[in-house]
């Protein structure tokens, strides 16, 4: 029976990891430009016992686009098509699609978390204190009236060339590829989480985990009963 316990235990561990991922996806359903995480399942074969054990083989980022939501705020930007804009963080340059931008007290253009938005070539984007209404063009150019202020640094990457850091930041592990997104001013991109699907996945994974836990307890009880029967009076 021990082999049965190990098989059920491996499944429970895999489902527990999946539960963490699904729960995090649902929790970020309202996070701007959040990309869902998907768990990759696999199995390992114990040839000696001819038993298959479940395991997780890491996760992948679902890079499908979310829905564009109009806000009317000229400093809100969404990206249409594959690609990202860059920000400076304490850990270095990171890439994002979360375009809730604002002007900091010192005139720097920053995102919702206070990260400095990078201009083309990595230059900072500084908004003059007397600047009028800002507009952001489809190519990322930022203007105040007829005055050109800067341009968002835009780039596209192969999906496997990005490592997730937090809810909406990514670290590039390889050079950009061809193509850049179109910037849509006055809009934000929603997460690509389908809340209904997320809740269904959450219930399914939870029930599978509970069933495997019950199986483990059943195997444990059988082993204990067998030990008592074998070791009992003859």
Secondary structure, DSSP 4 states (H G I P E B T S, - for coil): -HHHHHHHHHHHHHHHHHHHHHHHHHHTTTSTT---EEEEEEEEEETTTTEEEEEEEEEEE------EEE---TTBEEEESS-EEEEEETTEEEEE---B-EE-TTSBEE-TT-PEEBBGGG-B-B--TT--SEEE-TTSEEEETTEEEEEB-EEB--GGGEEEETTTEEEESS--BS--PEEEETEEEPPS--HHHHHHHHHHHHHHHHHHHHHHHHHHHHHHHHHHHHHS--
